Amino acid sequence: MFHKPATPAESDPAGPYKMRLGLWMFLFYSLFYAGFVAINLFAPLAMAEVVFAGLNLATVRVSPSVSYQFSA
C-alpha cells in the first residue's frame, strides 16, 4: 500500500533559512563535541573536577549535548 502526502509538496520559502540554521547548529555541536574530546584527550582527570552544584565537569559538559540531541 503506497501512501502519498496529504497535500502536494511545493517549494518551501523557508528552505534556505532552515539549511543555514542547520549548518550553524551542526558547526556549534561539532565544536562543542571537539572540545569535550580534547579535554578527555589532554586532561582526562579534569573531568572529575566538581564545577557546578556538586556535578563534575563530565556531567556538566555532556548535559547540553544530550538535551540538544533529543530536542531535535
ABEGO torsion letter per residue (X at the ends): XBBBBABBBBBBAAAAAAAAAAAAAAAAAAAAAAAAAAAAAABAAAAABBABGGBBAAAAAAAAAAAAAAAX
